[in-house]
C-alpha cells in the first residue's frame, strides 16, 4: 500500500463519516420536531420537554460534521 492509497482510503472514510453524521443530525432534528408537535397536540408535556434533552447530542453531531474534514486533513498531514 502506497501513501496515495492510504490518503484516498482515509478521505473516503471521512466522507462517509461526515455523510452519516449529517444524516443522524437531520433525523435527530426531525424526530425532535415531530415529538414536540405530538406532545403539544396530544397534551403530553413530557414529549415537549424531551427534545431539549437531545440538544447536546445534536450539537455534538453538528460540530463533528463541521470539523471532520479539517481535523482529518490535519491528521493526514501530520502522519504523512
C-alpha positions as CSV (number, residue, x, y, z in Angstrom):
1,X,0.0,0.0,0.0
2,X,1.3,3.3,-1.0
3,X,0.9,6.7,0.5
4,X,-1.8,7.6,-2.1
5,X,-3.8,4.6,-1.3
6,X,-3.8,5.4,2.4
7,X,-4.7,9.0,1.8
8,X,-7.6,8.1,-0.5
9,X,-8.9,5.5,1.9
10,X,-8.8,7.9,4.9
11,X,-10.5,10.6,2.8
12,X,-13.2,8.1,1.8
13,X,-13.7,7.1,5.5
14,X,-14.1,10.8,6.4
15,X,-16.6,11.4,3.6
16,X,-18.7,8.5,4.8
17,X,-18.4,9.6,8.4
18,X,-19.5,13.1,7.5
19,X,-22.4,11.8,5.5
20,X,-23.7,9.6,8.3
21,X,-23.2,12.4,10.9
22,X,-25.3,14.7,8.7
23,X,-28.0,12.1,8.3
24,X,-28.1,11.5,12.1
25,X,-28.3,15.2,12.6
26,X,-31.2,15.6,10.2
27,X,-33.0,12.6,11.7
28,X,-32.5,14.0,15.2
29,X,-33.9,17.4,14.3
30,X,-36.9,15.8,12.5
31,X,-37.6,13.5,15.4
32,X,-37.4,16.3,17.9
33,X,-39.8,18.4,15.9
34,X,-42.2,15.5,15.5
35,X,-42.0,14.6,19.2
36,X,-42.7,18.2,20.2
37,X,-45.6,18.5,17.8
38,X,-47.1,15.3,19.2
39,X,-46.5,16.5,22.7
40,X,-48.3,19.8,22.2
41,X,-51.1,18.3,20.1
42,X,-51.9,15.5,22.4
43,X,-51.2,17.5,25.6
44,X,-48.4,15.3,26.9
45,X,-45.9,17.7,28.5
46,X,-43.1,15.1,28.8
47,X,-42.9,14.8,25.0
48,X,-42.4,18.6,24.5
49,X,-39.5,18.6,27.1
50,X,-37.6,15.6,25.6
51,X,-36.1,17.4,22.6
52,X,-34.3,19.8,24.9
53,X,-32.5,16.9,26.4
54,X,-31.4,15.8,22.9
55,X,-29.9,19.2,22.1
56,X,-26.4,18.5,23.3
57,X,-26.2,15.4,21.2
58,X,-27.4,17.2,18.1
59,X,-24.9,20.0,18.8
60,X,-22.1,17.4,19.0
61,X,-23.2,15.8,15.7
62,X,-23.2,19.3,14.1
63,X,-19.7,20.1,15.4
64,X,-18.4,16.7,14.2
65,X,-19.9,17.3,10.7
66,X,-18.4,20.8,10.5
67,X,-15.0,19.9,11.8
68,X,-14.5,16.4,10.4
69,X,-12.7,17.5,7.2
70,X,-10.3,20.0,8.8
71,X,-9.4,17.6,11.6
72,X,-8.8,14.7,9.2
73,X,-6.7,16.8,6.9
74,X,-4.6,17.8,9.8
75,X,-4.2,14.2,10.9
76,X,-3.2,13.1,7.4
77,X,-0.7,15.9,7.1
78,X,0.8,15.1,10.5
79,X,1.2,11.4,9.7
80,X,2.4,11.7,6.1
